[in-house]
Amino acid sequence: MNRNTGFGLGLALAGALVLTPDALLLRLSGMSGFQMLGWRGLFMGAIFLLAWAITSHNRRGELRQIGGTTALLVIACHALNAALFPIGIAVSPVAPVLLGVATVPVWSALFAHLLYGERASTATWAAITLVLAGLTIAVTDHDAAALDAAALTGAACGLGVAFALALNFVTLRHHPDLPLLLVIGIGALLAGALGWGMTGPAAMAQGALWAILLAGGVILPLSFFALSQASRHTSAANVSLLLLLETVLAPLWVWLGIGEAPSPRMMAGGALVVATLAVYVARTRRVRGLASTAPLPKTGARSTTPGP
């Protein structure tokens, strides 16, 4: 898969950038956590399953895969990720949730190593360390260390999101035959059903439906398809690192949309994250380019190239 690393990085970058306005749309919707979960899961699940029904050439065979352990694992991971993020944002300050989510590259590297023997490079671990440092600077302030019940709940939700995303990316990378659209669509619908069940149909229409429609019907399907597909072409740690662009760029959208200016710490930490990822991606592409153009080793004095 090394030859596809550049393509995978490009997909992951596109998916992360598309995801960045999501937090602004959540704020503009004015909905509760379970309301947002219900609409986002419904729209995203319906779009993925419709796309699968249109593009699949072996529907019966792919449906039979759903009963397998790997497919059920991906479905559960996506449902868990989809459920925990809006719930965490609704019940907790944003900072603890984001700090929990920021651990996703670490989980990805650990899962890839423990489950499949895939070792992360020294450069990847260095990038993970710098990104975590930047995110810590960006989302903490003078009272961020307060350990109340709400903060602990948010941190737990963020860790759950990171755990589920990492396991999802690693599993998809090592099972390229899994019907991506089908399993993610089912996971999204399960999460949406939870939101509808907890909220009740009568309350689901409250809030700005256009904002949640744009988030659940456009932003999430495009971004998660790109990120999930990217995990099949480059390591899950790489995808996870680029995903964290959303954590630092989303506050800029909120600033532009509703006037909440990011703090100097947010700007400084965000600059460190963006700079680290830019250098890491450029270095990865350069190393890949050098590897592809390196001369073949000599195997002896006589040439093994066939004659004309």
KOLTIVO-37451 format. One line per field, with one value per residue: chain; x, y, z of N, C-alpha, C in turn. Coordinates in nm, 3 decimals, decimal comma. Example, Ala and Ser with C-alpha at 12.3 -4.5 7.8 and 13.67 -1.06 7.14 Angstrom:
unit [A;A];
n.c1 [1,319;1,285];
n.c2 [-0,569;-0,225];
n.c3 [0,780;0,708];
ca.c1 [1,230;1,367];
ca.c2 [-0,450;-0,106];
ca.c3 [0,780;0,714];
c.c1 [1,320;1,290];
c.c2 [-0,330;0,003];
c.c3 [0,780;0,787];
***
This chain:
unit [A;A;A;A;A;A;A;A;A;A;A;A;A;A;A;A;A;A;A;A;A;A;A;A;A;A;A;A;A;A;A;A;A;A;A;A;A;A;A;A;A;A;A;A;A;A;A;A;A;A;A;A;A;A;A;A;A;A;A;A;A;A;A;A;A;A;A;A;A;A;A;A;A;A;A;A;A;A;A;A;A;A;A;A;A;A;A;A;A;A;A;A;A;A;A;A;A;A;A;A;A;A;A;A;A;A;A;A;A;A;A;A;A;A;A;A;A;A;A;A;A;A;A;A;A;A;A;A;A;A;A;A;A;A;A;A;A;A;A;A;A;A;A;A;A;A;A;A;A;A;A;A;A;A;A;A;A;A;A;A;A;A;A;A;A;A;A;A;A;A;A;A;A;A;A;A;A;A;A;A;A;A;A;A;A;A;A;A;A;A;A;A;A;A;A;A;A;A;A;A;A;A;A;A;A;A;A;A;A;A;A;A;A;A;A;A;A;A;A;A;A;A;A;A;A;A;A;A;A;A;A;A;A;A;A;A;A;A;A;A;A;A;A;A;A;A;A;A;A;A;A;A;A;A;A;A;A;A;A;A;A;A;A;A;A;A;A;A;A;A;A;A;A;A;A;A;A;A;A;A;A;A;A;A;A;A;A;A;A;A;A;A;A;A;A;A;A;A;A;A;A;A;A;A;A;A;A;A];
n.c1 [0,080;0,218;0,263;0,029;0,018;0,037;-0,204;-0,384;-0,323;-0,402;-0,680;-0,752;-0,682;-0,862;-1,106;-1,086;-1,079;-1,327;-1,489;-1,456;-1,650;-1,849;-1,888;-1,972;-2,221;-2,358;-2,380;-2,536;-2,772;-2,906;-2,996;-3,054;-2,826;-2,918;-3,113;-2,953;-2,802;-3,003;-3,096;-2,855;-2,763;-2,977;-2,982;-2,718;-2,696;-2,903;-2,812;-2,567;-2,654;-2,824;-2,638;-2,485;-2,675;-2,709;-2,455;-2,348;-2,244;-2,290;-2,506;-2,638;-2,426;-2,272;-2,453;-2,464;-2,219;-2,259;-2,326;-2,085;-1,800;-1,613;-1,753;-1,963;-1,815;-1,715;-1,958;-2,053;-1,849;-1,878;-2,139;-2,106;-1,914;-2,060;-2,265;-2,148;-2,009;-2,189;-2,341;-2,149;-2,064;-2,300;-2,339;-2,116;-1,833;-1,652;-1,374;-1,275;-1,390;-1,270;-1,003;-1,013;-1,085;-0,859;-0,677;-0,692;-0,495;-0,299;-0,434;-0,487;-0,230;-0,153;-0,352;-0,310;-0,057;-0,087;-0,293;-0,234;0,038;0,156;0,387;0,430;0,614;0,912;0,889;0,612;0,533;0,662;0,522;0,266;0,311;0,375;0,137;-0,052;0,048;0,006;-0,277;-0,345;-0,257;-0,431;-0,697;-0,716;-0,748;-0,721;-0,892;-0,925;-0,845;-1,020;-1,191;-1,482;-1,804;-1,925;-1,709;-1,556;-1,734;-1,749;-1,482;-1,468;-1,653;-1,518;-1,285;-1,405;-1,501;-1,255;-1,140;-1,327;-1,315;-1,045;-1,022;-1,204;-1,083;-0,843;-0,939;-1,080;-0,868;-0,729;-0,911;-1,003;-1,206;-1,445;-1,777;-1,783;-1,967;-2,208;-2,170;-2,101;-2,326;-2,528;-2,436;-2,459;-2,739;-2,827;-2,725;-2,869;-3,131;-3,124;-3,104;-3,353;-3,526;-3,465;-3,529;-3,787;-4,042;-4,203;-4,048;-3,839;-3,847;-3,779;-3,567;-3,306;-3,355;-3,233;-2,961;-2,879;-2,950;-2,772;-2,534;-2,568;-2,650;-2,468;-2,202;-2,110;-2,146;-1,972;-1,722;-1,669;-1,677;-1,455;-1,248;-1,269;-1,224;-0,967;-0,825;-0,774;-0,562;-0,350;-0,173;-0,365;-0,288;-0,189;-0,426;-0,572;-0,416;-0,445;-0,716;-0,736;-0,709;-0,960;-1,023;-0,878;-0,935;-1,210;-1,298;-1,235;-1,423;-1,649;-1,594;-1,605;-1,870;-2,049;-1,923;-1,761;-1,465;-1,152;-0,928;-0,600;-0,444;-0,574;-0,521;-0,240;-0,188;-0,331;-0,183;0,056;-0,031;-0,122;0,114;0,281;0,146;0,156;0,433;0,476;0,315;0,433;0,691;0,638;0,541;0,768;0,957;0,829;0,840;1,118;1,168;1,032;1,181;1,431;1,729;1,742;1,891;2,216;2,262;2,472;2,764;2,684;2,431;2,082;1,883;1,654;1,734;1,669];
n.c2 [-0,121;0,115;0,266;0,397;0,586;0,868;0,931;0,844;1,021;1,260;1,218;1,194;1,448;1,607;1,507;1,581;1,861;1,917;1,848;2,050;2,271;2,158;2,187;2,454;2,441;2,272;2,436;2,643;2,509;2,490;2,272;1,992;1,741;1,474;1,530;1,634;1,406;1,229;1,345;1,371;1,105;0,985;1,120;1,081;0,800;0,726;0,839;0,705;0,438;0,456;0,529;0,297;0,107;0,194;0,172;-0,080;-0,400;-0,648;-0,710;-0,907;-1,072;-0,887;-0,813;-1,051;-1,042;-0,878;-1,014;-1,101;-1,097;-0,885;-0,691;-0,631;-0,520;-0,280;-0,151;-0,117;0,047;0,280;0,360;0,409;0,617;0,814;0,861;0,942;1,186;1,423;1,399;1,429;1,696;1,827;1,790;1,873;2,098;2,215;2,177;1,942;1,733;1,764;1,723;1,454;1,341;1,408;1,209;1,018;0,957;0,823;0,596;0,479;0,412;0,231;0,026;-0,060;-0,170;-0,366;-0,533;-0,592;-0,586;-0,360;-0,117;0,212;0,486;0,662;0,931;0,956;0,916;1,137;1,344;1,293;1,351;1,629;1,729;1,659;1,818;2,074;2,073;2,052;2,300;2,456;2,400;2,433;2,632;2,868;2,747;2,491;2,260;2,184;1,928;1,838;1,671;1,708;1,775;1,542;1,360;1,461;1,426;1,147;1,081;1,193;1,034;0,790;0,841;0,874;0,619;0,456;0,566;0,520;0,237;0,177;0,293;0,143;-0,117;-0,100;-0,047;-0,287;-0,464;-0,457;-0,560;-0,522;-0,395;-0,070;0,152;0,031;-0,075;0,153;0,309;0,156;0,168;0,445;0,480;0,327;0,480;0,715;0,622;0,582;0,850;0,955;0,793;0,867;1,137;1,170;1,189;1,424;1,634;1,656;1,839;2,084;2,371;2,476;2,336;2,345;2,380;2,143;1,965;2,030;1,964;1,687;1,581;1,652;1,745;1,546;1,289;1,324;1,383;1,163;0,949;1,007;1,003;0,740;0,591;0,677;0,548;0,303;0,333;0,454;0,463;0,415;0,586;0,808;0,903;0,965;1,169;1,379;1,416;1,562;1,823;1,928;1,983;2,214;2,395;2,420;2,605;2,847;2,865;2,892;3,138;3,305;3,260;3,308;3,492;3,424;3,474;3,305;3,228;3,363;3,141;2,935;3,008;2,993;2,722;2,598;2,686;2,547;2,282;2,282;2,353;2,139;1,919;1,996;1,988;1,718;1,581;1,680;1,578;1,301;1,263;1,335;1,141;0,918;0,979;0,974;0,707;0,584;0,657;0,558;0,387;0,048;-0,218;-0,348;-0,669;-0,818;-0,856;-0,890;-0,776;-0,811;-0,737;-0,801;-0,854;-0,662];
n.c3 [0,000;0,005;-0,225;-0,255;-0,061;-0,088;-0,222;-0,027;0,184;0,065;0,035;0,308;0,400;0,251;0,351;0,623;0,604;0,487;0,699;0,884;0,911;1,068;1,350;1,369;1,236;1,409;1,632;1,522;1,476;1,719;1,867;2,095;2,228;2,169;1,979;1,767;1,720;1,630;1,382;1,235;1,223;1,085;0,830;0,733;0,738;0,560;0,320;0,275;0,255;0,035;-0,162;-0,156;-0,248;-0,509;-0,626;-0,570;-0,689;-0,604;-0,417;-0,259;-0,175;-0,029;0,169;0,309;0,433;0,649;0,879;0,973;1,200;1,162;1,008;1,186;1,392;1,275;1,224;1,487;1,590;1,434;1,502;1,775;1,775;1,634;1,815;2,062;2,027;1,975;2,211;2,413;2,361;2,423;2,699;2,831;2,888;2,598;2,581;2,739;2,587;2,334;2,402;2,467;2,217;2,077;2,122;1,928;1,719;1,868;1,969;1,720;1,621;1,822;1,806;1,542;1,568;1,774;1,679;1,412;1,374;1,263;1,251;1,373;1,238;1,353;1,287;1,270;1,538;1,652;1,527;1,630;1,903;1,896;1,786;1,983;2,189;2,080;2,059;2,328;2,422;2,270;2,351;2,623;2,918;3,190;3,377;3,297;3,419;3,609;3,769;3,744;3,743;3,491;3,323;3,340;3,228;2,967;2,885;2,894;2,693;2,472;2,469;2,412;2,152;2,019;2,056;1,915;1,652;1,587;1,596;1,397;1,164;1,151;1,119;0,872;0,703;0,692;0,592;0,305;0,146;0,271;0,260;0,250;0,232;0,303;0,569;0,720;0,673;0,801;1,066;1,113;1,091;1,310;1,522;1,475;1,519;1,794;1,879;1,791;1,939;2,204;2,205;2,094;1,848;1,841;1,941;1,767;1,559;1,654;1,652;1,417;1,126;0,876;0,921;1,051;0,857;0,650;0,777;0,842;0,599;0,402;0,489;0,682;0,540;0,311;0,431;0,608;0,433;0,271;0,467;0,567;0,335;0,283;0,482;0,376;0,211;0,333;0,648;0,952;1,156;1,016;0,891;1,120;1,233;1,044;1,064;1,297;1,221;1,206;1,469;1,532;1,330;1,323;1,531;1,403;1,197;1,360;1,472;1,243;1,174;1,397;1,551;1,772;1,891;1,865;2,135;2,224;2,301;2,168;1,903;1,900;1,968;1,760;1,539;1,582;1,549;1,279;1,144;1,216;1,097;0,829;0,774;0,828;0,637;0,400;0,432;0,432;0,173;0,031;0,111;0,010;-0,262;-0,307;-0,253;-0,463;-0,681;-0,642;-0,745;-0,864;-0,674;-0,752;-0,887;-0,966;-1,182;-1,444;-1,661;-1,600;-1,759;-2,015;-2,360;-2,665];
ca.c1 [0,000;0,302;0,251;-0,095;0,020;0,006;-0,347;-0,453;-0,306;-0,486;-0,819;-0,768;-0,679;-0,989;-1,212;-1,072;-1,116;-1,473;-1,553;-1,431;-1,766;-1,950;-1,916;-2,052;-2,357;-2,419;-2,417;-2,644;-2,897;-2,974;-3,060;-2,991;-2,736;-2,989;-3,173;-2,850;-2,769;-3,111;-3,097;-2,728;-2,761;-3,077;-2,939;-2,595;-2,725;-2,984;-2,730;-2,470;-2,723;-2,869;-2,520;-2,449;-2,774;-2,689;-2,322;-2,307;-2,264;-2,310;-2,580;-2,664;-2,302;-2,232;-2,545;-2,424;-2,102;-2,299;-2,328;-1,951;-1,745;-1,548;-1,856;-2,033;-1,722;-1,714;-2,090;-2,058;-1,756;-1,934;-2,254;-2,054;-1,854;-2,166;-2,348;-2,079;-1,961;-2,288;-2,380;-2,043;-2,070;-2,421;-2,341;-1,985;-1,755;-1,594;-1,232;-1,247;-1,427;-1,168;-0,882;-1,032;-1,081;-0,723;-0,595;-0,720;-0,375;-0,230;-0,510;-0,470;-0,098;-0,151;-0,434;-0,244;0,056;-0,131;-0,382;-0,184;0,183;0,194;0,460;0,435;0,751;0,953;0,832;0,471;0,521;0,701;0,410;0,159;0,348;0,361;-0,004;-0,117;0,091;-0,066;-0,418;-0,355;-0,248;-0,544;-0,829;-0,713;-0,728;-0,682;-0,975;-0,953;-0,808;-1,125;-1,241;-1,618;-1,871;-1,949;-1,582;-1,518;-1,823;-1,705;-1,356;-1,498;-1,714;-1,412;-1,202;-1,483;-1,498;-1,120;-1,127;-1,409;-1,261;-0,917;-1,048;-1,272;-0,985;-0,749;-1,011;-1,107;-0,741;-0,685;-1,019;-1,048;-1,323;-1,564;-1,858;-1,771;-2,091;-2,313;-2,147;-2,110;-2,467;-2,603;-2,393;-2,518;-2,882;-2,845;-2,705;-2,984;-3,248;-3,108;-3,139;-3,499;-3,592;-3,445;-3,590;-3,929;-4,070;-4,265;-3,948;-3,731;-3,857;-3,734;-3,434;-3,283;-3,340;-3,143;-2,822;-2,851;-2,961;-2,645;-2,430;-2,590;-2,674;-2,359;-2,071;-2,070;-2,123;-1,853;-1,599;-1,642;-1,644;-1,315;-1,159;-1,272;-1,157;-0,824;-0,763;-0,738;-0,447;-0,239;-0,191;-0,469;-0,228;-0,186;-0,563;-0,610;-0,345;-0,507;-0,850;-0,729;-0,722;-1,095;-1,025;-0,822;-0,994;-1,352;-1,323;-1,228;-1,555;-1,741;-1,561;-1,660;-2,015;-2,127;-1,845;-1,687;-1,323;-1,064;-0,834;-0,461;-0,397;-0,629;-0,447;-0,103;-0,194;-0,373;-0,070;0,151;-0,090;-0,123;0,253;0,331;0,085;0,206;0,568;0,468;0,264;0,535;0,801;0,592;0,535;0,906;1,016;0,765;0,893;1,256;1,165;0,985;1,280;1,561;1,773;1,738;2,023;2,286;2,259;2,590;2,833;2,617;2,297;1,972;1,779;1,645;1,772;1,559];
ca.c2 [0,000;0,233;0,349;0,473;0,672;1,006;0,938;0,833;1,147;1,361;1,191;1,226;1,594;1,658;1,473;1,661;2,000;1,922;1,832;2,162;2,355;2,081;2,244;2,575;2,402;2,221;2,553;2,716;2,432;2,514;2,148;1,916;1,637;1,362;1,580;1,637;1,267;1,171;1,395;1,339;0,963;0,955;1,170;1,016;0,660;0,714;0,871;0,598;0,318;0,482;0,520;0,155;0,039;0,236;0,138;-0,218;-0,499;-0,778;-0,674;-1,023;-1,113;-0,788;-0,824;-1,168;-1,006;-0,800;-1,099;-1,135;-1,024;-0,762;-0,595;-0,589;-0,433;-0,148;-0,092;-0,074;0,159;0,403;0,400;0,464;0,746;0,908;0,892;1,002;1,324;1,525;1,388;1,492;1,841;1,879;1,780;1,907;2,198;2,162;2,142;1,802;1,645;1,774;1,658;1,311;1,308;1,430;1,090;0,920;0,903;0,729;0,472;0,420;0,349;0,116;-0,081;-0,114;-0,253;-0,481;-0,622;-0,629;-0,578;-0,245;-0,025;0,354;0,535;0,763;1,059;0,957;0,939;1,276;1,428;1,274;1,424;1,772;1,760;1,655;1,938;2,188;2,067;2,083;2,445;2,520;2,382;2,451;2,767;2,870;2,663;2,365;2,144;2,155;1,793;1,817;1,559;1,739;1,766;1,402;1,297;1,503;1,359;1,007;1,077;1,218;0,914;0,689;0,876;0,844;0,472;0,401;0,608;0,453;0,096;0,178;0,319;0,031;-0,233;-0,078;-0,055;-0,426;-0,544;-0,377;-0,618;-0,488;-0,293;0,048;0,231;-0,044;-0,087;0,286;0,349;0,088;0,225;0,578;0,466;0,281;0,596;0,804;0,564;0,613;0,990;0,971;0,727;0,943;1,270;1,162;1,257;1,555;1,737;1,655;1,952;2,208;2,413;2,513;2,212;2,362;2,363;2,002;1,898;2,052;1,887;1,544;1,537;1,688;1,750;1,417;1,183;1,349;1,376;1,030;0,861;1,034;0,956;0,594;0,541;0,707;0,449;0,186;0,367;0,497;0,410;0,478;0,697;0,924;0,954;1,023;1,295;1,481;1,441;1,661;1,957;1,974;2,034;2,349;2,485;2,440;2,732;2,959;2,874;2,946;3,281;3,372;3,243;3,368;3,595;3,380;3,480;3,212;3,290;3,353;3,004;2,856;3,043;2,941;2,576;2,563;2,709;2,437;2,162;2,295;2,349;2,001;1,834;2,036;1,932;1,571;1,538;1,709;1,483;1,170;1,261;1,341;1,009;0,828;1,010;0,925;0,560;0,539;0,688;0,500;0,285;-0,090;-0,265;-0,434;-0,810;-0,886;-0,780;-0,900;-0,718;-0,908;-0,680;-0,878;-0,779;-0,619];
ca.c3 [0,000;0,013;-0,343;-0,246;0,056;-0,126;-0,249;0,101;0,257;0,001;0,074;0,449;0,412;0,200;0,445;0,744;0,574;0,468;0,829;0,975;0,948;1,139;1,483;1,349;1,203;1,532;1,714;1,456;1,481;1,845;1,911;2,202;2,180;2,109;1,855;1,664;1,689;1,552;1,245;1,169;1,193;0,982;0,699;0,690;0,711;0,439;0,202;0,254;0,209;-0,102;-0,248;-0,166;-0,332;-0,649;-0,679;-0,542;-0,794;-0,541;-0,296;-0,174;-0,112;0,071;0,282;0,388;0,513;0,766;0,996;1,015;1,314;1,120;0,971;1,308;1,466;1,212;1,248;1,627;1,607;1,377;1,583;1,900;1,745;1,598;1,932;2,175;2,007;2,009;2,351;2,492;2,343;2,486;2,845;2,889;2,817;2,475;2,596;2,774;2,477;2,231;2,449;2,452;2,074;2,028;2,140;1,823;1,653;1,957;1,963;1,587;1,616;1,913;1,750;1,423;1,613;1,853;1,604;1,279;1,368;1,180;1,338;1,334;1,226;1,451;1,244;1,306;1,682;1,678;1,486;1,729;2,025;1,873;1,766;2,114;2,262;2,023;2,096;2,470;2,431;2,204;2,412;2,768;2,970;3,330;3,462;3,227;3,500;3,706;3,746;3,789;3,677;3,350;3,251;3,332;3,130;2,834;2,854;2,867;2,560;2,374;2,461;2,342;2,010;1,969;2,055;1,807;1,523;1,562;1,565;1,268;1,058;1,143;1,064;0,730;0,629;0,677;0,532;0,191;0,083;0,348;0,192;0,334;0,234;0,374;0,713;0,782;0,667;0,907;1,193;1,127;1,117;1,447;1,609;1,455;1,586;1,936;1,898;1,776;2,051;2,328;2,193;2,062;1,720;1,857;1,971;1,670;1,465;1,719;1,612;1,276;1,052;0,761;0,964;1,077;0,727;0,580;0,847;0,832;0,462;0,311;0,554;0,739;0,441;0,230;0,510;0,660;0,321;0,235;0,574;0,573;0,215;0,298;0,572;0,296;0,127;0,419;0,783;1,032;1,231;0,926;0,878;1,249;1,250;0,961;1,118;1,404;1,166;1,237;1,606;1,543;1,230;1,351;1,600;1,309;1,135;1,460;1,480;1,125;1,164;1,505;1,618;1,890;1,853;1,937;2,226;2,179;2,319;2,058;1,781;1,910;1,959;1,625;1,448;1,602;1,489;1,133;1,097;1,231;0,996;0,697;0,761;0,827;0,506;0,299;0,449;0,389;0,027;-0,020;0,131;-0,086;-0,394;-0,315;-0,259;-0,594;-0,784;-0,605;-0,840;-0,818;-0,632;-0,848;-0,850;-1,017;-1,286;-1,570;-1,660;-1,610;-1,845;-2,138;-2,481;-2,749];
c.c1 [0,084;0,284;0,125;-0,096;-0,017;-0,142;-0,426;-0,442;-0,393;-0,633;-0,844;-0,769;-0,810;-1,102;-1,207;-1,116;-1,266;-1,546;-1,545;-1,553;-1,869;-1,987;-2,001;-2,198;-2,430;-2,464;-2,536;-2,777;-2,975;-3,040;-2,985;-2,903;-2,808;-3,066;-3,072;-2,813;-2,875;-3,109;-2,970;-2,722;-2,858;-3,029;-2,817;-2,620;-2,802;-2,900;-2,631;-2,539;-2,778;-2,753;-2,476;-2,544;-2,753;-2,561;-2,283;-2,339;-2,288;-2,383;-2,601;-2,537;-2,257;-2,324;-2,510;-2,303;-2,139;-2,301;-2,191;-1,899;-1,687;-1,650;-1,929;-1,945;-1,723;-1,848;-2,098;-1,968;-1,817;-2,055;-2,208;-1,994;-1,961;-2,248;-2,275;-2,041;-2,069;-2,335;-2,277;-2,046;-2,188;-2,412;-2,214;-1,928;-1,683;-1,453;-1,208;-1,283;-1,318;-1,037;-0,893;-1,021;-0,939;-0,633;-0,612;-0,595;-0,300;-0,301;-0,489;-0,337;-0,092;-0,232;-0,367;-0,129;0,009;-0,210;-0,320;-0,033;0,235;0,259;0,456;0,580;0,782;0,895;0,684;0,453;0,561;0,587;0,294;0,187;0,328;0,215;-0,079;-0,078;0,017;-0,212;-0,439;-0,348;-0,376;-0,672;-0,828;-0,696;-0,705;-0,766;-1,002;-0,921;-0,914;-1,190;-1,379;-1,682;-1,890;-1,821;-1,538;-1,606;-1,782;-1,576;-1,379;-1,562;-1,608;-1,320;-1,275;-1,487;-1,363;-1,099;-1,202;-1,355;-1,133;-0,938;-1,117;-1,172;-0,890;-0,817;-1,037;-0,979;-0,704;-0,795;-1,078;-1,171;-1,453;-1,644;-1,870;-1,902;-2,199;-2,291;-2,154;-2,253;-2,549;-2,565;-2,454;-2,667;-2,909;-2,828;-2,822;-3,109;-3,243;-3,150;-3,289;-3,572;-3,581;-3,515;-3,740;-3,959;-4,124;-4,162;-3,840;-3,732;-3,811;-3,592;-3,426;-3,254;-3,241;-2,998;-2,788;-2,865;-2,831;-2,534;-2,446;-2,605;-2,561;-2,222;-2,027;-2,051;-1,996;-1,726;-1,569;-1,619;-1,498;-1,219;-1,154;-1,203;-1,006;-0,754;-0,725;-0,612;-0,328;-0,270;-0,300;-0,415;-0,221;-0,324;-0,604;-0,543;-0,413;-0,649;-0,848;-0,723;-0,860;-1,101;-0,976;-0,883;-1,142;-1,379;-1,313;-1,359;-1,657;-1,719;-1,623;-1,812;-2,094;-2,045;-1,774;-1,539;-1,242;-0,965;-0,692;-0,403;-0,448;-0,553;-0,306;-0,101;-0,235;-0,262;0,032;0,099;-0,081;0,019;0,310;0,276;0,135;0,346;0,562;0,420;0,367;0,650;0,760;0,589;0,675;0,973;0,959;0,820;1,035;1,259;1,125;1,087;1,417;1,600;1,766;1,878;2,084;2,288;2,380;2,652;2,758;2,476;2,194;1,860;1,773;1,679;1,651;1,502];
c.c2 [0,127;0,326;0,434;0,573;0,816;1,026;0,933;0,961;1,257;1,343;1,230;1,377;1,655;1,629;1,557;1,806;2,014;1,918;1,957;2,251;2,284;2,144;2,371;2,540;2,344;2,336;2,628;2,642;2,458;2,391;2,085;1,807;1,523;1,404;1,577;1,495;1,205;1,214;1,357;1,191;0,925;0,996;1,095;0,869;0,641;0,739;0,759;0,472;0,336;0,471;0,375;0,082;0,072;0,179;-0,008;-0,310;-0,638;-0,758;-0,794;-1,068;-1,016;-0,789;-0,943;-1,137;-0,936;-0,884;-1,137;-1,046;-0,889;-0,654;-0,542;-0,496;-0,292;-0,077;-0,037;0,046;0,288;0,451;0,465;0,602;0,851;0,950;0,974;1,148;1,428;1,519;1,454;1,643;1,901;1,883;1,833;2,030;2,135;2,108;1,997;1,705;1,645;1,711;1,506;1,267;1,318;1,309;0,988;0,873;0,801;0,594;0,402;0,346;0,225;-0,001;-0,145;-0,207;-0,380;-0,582;-0,674;-0,618;-0,464;-0,140;0,118;0,399;0,635;0,899;1,068;0,983;1,082;1,370;1,416;1,354;1,574;1,813;1,759;1,776;2,061;2,189;2,096;2,233;2,510;2,512;2,393;2,598;2,757;2,779;2,527;2,243;2,106;2,020;1,779;1,706;1,584;1,724;1,621;1,327;1,333;1,436;1,212;0,991;1,097;1,099;0,801;0,714;0,838;0,693;0,413;0,440;0,533;0,307;0,083;0,194;0,199;-0,090;-0,217;-0,090;-0,199;-0,518;-0,467;-0,433;-0,585;-0,380;-0,166;0,125;0,162;-0,044;0,048;0,336;0,285;0,144;0,361;0,570;0,418;0,397;0,693;0,753;0,589;0,757;1,015;0,909;0,806;1,078;1,263;1,242;1,398;1,666;1,747;1,774;2,083;2,241;2,444;2,387;2,226;2,336;2,215;1,920;1,911;1,969;1,738;1,493;1,564;1,672;1,612;1,307;1,203;1,328;1,234;0,928;0,881;0,981;0,804;0,534;0,564;0,603;0,321;0,210;0,417;0,452;0,485;0,594;0,823;0,987;1,025;1,158;1,406;1,514;1,550;1,804;2,015;2,037;2,178;2,446;2,512;2,570;2,854;2,977;2,934;3,097;3,357;3,368;3,315;3,461;3,555;3,372;3,378;3,288;3,283;3,213;2,914;2,883;2,983;2,788;2,529;2,580;2,596;2,309;2,169;2,287;2,208;1,911;1,868;1,977;1,780;1,520;1,562;1,610;1,344;1,159;1,263;1,205;0,910;0,851;0,959;0,773;0,510;0,563;0,628;0,393;0,147;-0,136;-0,356;-0,577;-0,887;-0,806;-0,781;-0,842;-0,826;-0,855;-0,757;-0,792;-0,745;-0,735];
c.c3 [0,000;-0,107;-0,341;-0,131;0,022;-0,153;-0,118;0,184;0,197;0,036;0,219;0,471;0,365;0,297;0,571;0,720;0,554;0,602;0,916;1,004;1,034;1,273;1,470;1,321;1,324;1,621;1,654;1,464;1,609;1,904;2,029;2,142;2,111;1,983;1,741;1,622;1,599;1,407;1,170;1,130;1,082;0,844;0,648;0,655;0,582;0,314;0,173;0,200;0,068;-0,199;-0,265;-0,260;-0,480;-0,707;-0,660;-0,660;-0,737;-0,408;-0,204;-0,102;-0,004;0,191;0,370;0,477;0,643;0,893;1,047;1,127;1,274;1,085;1,094;1,392;1,408;1,235;1,391;1,650;1,553;1,457;1,713;1,879;1,716;1,719;2,036;2,152;2,037;2,153;2,441;2,482;2,417;2,637;2,911;2,822;2,698;2,497;2,636;2,662;2,370;2,274;2,439;2,307;2,020;2,046;2,027;1,748;1,738;1,956;1,829;1,577;1,703;1,857;1,629;1,462;1,682;1,770;1,476;1,266;1,284;1,270;1,284;1,332;1,336;1,416;1,281;1,455;1,720;1,642;1,584;1,855;2,008;1,856;1,900;2,199;2,212;2,061;2,244;2,493;2,381;2,284;2,563;2,802;3,120;3,418;3,400;3,311;3,602;3,673;3,807;3,708;3,528;3,269;3,235;3,231;2,988;2,792;2,820;2,729;2,452;2,357;2,388;2,192;1,950;1,955;1,935;1,670;1,489;1,522;1,429;1,153;1,040;1,080;0,915;0,647;0,600;0,625;0,414;0,121;0,156;0,275;0,277;0,346;0,316;0,524;0,783;0,781;0,777;1,044;1,218;1,158;1,258;1,546;1,597;1,524;1,736;1,965;1,889;1,894;2,181;2,324;2,176;1,937;1,737;1,876;1,864;1,576;1,527;1,676;1,463;1,196;0,936;0,799;0,985;0,949;0,649;0,644;0,822;0,690;0,366;0,379;0,603;0,634;0,359;0,311;0,556;0,549;0,282;0,339;0,580;0,452;0,224;0,384;0,498;0,211;0,207;0,560;0,858;1,114;1,145;0,912;1,006;1,273;1,170;1,008;1,224;1,353;1,200;1,375;1,615;1,442;1,254;1,428;1,509;1,235;1,232;1,476;1,363;1,122;1,272;1,593;1,744;1,854;1,931;2,024;2,169;2,195;2,208;1,929;1,784;1,897;1,821;1,524;1,459;1,535;1,337;1,078;1,105;1,122;0,855;0,673;0,749;0,691;0,397;0,308;0,400;0,238;-0,033;-0,006;0,033;-0,226;-0,412;-0,327;-0,398;-0,704;-0,754;-0,707;-0,780;-0,777;-0,739;-0,797;-0,901;-1,129;-1,416;-1,557;-1,677;-1,698;-1,976;-2,258;-2,563;-2,828];
***
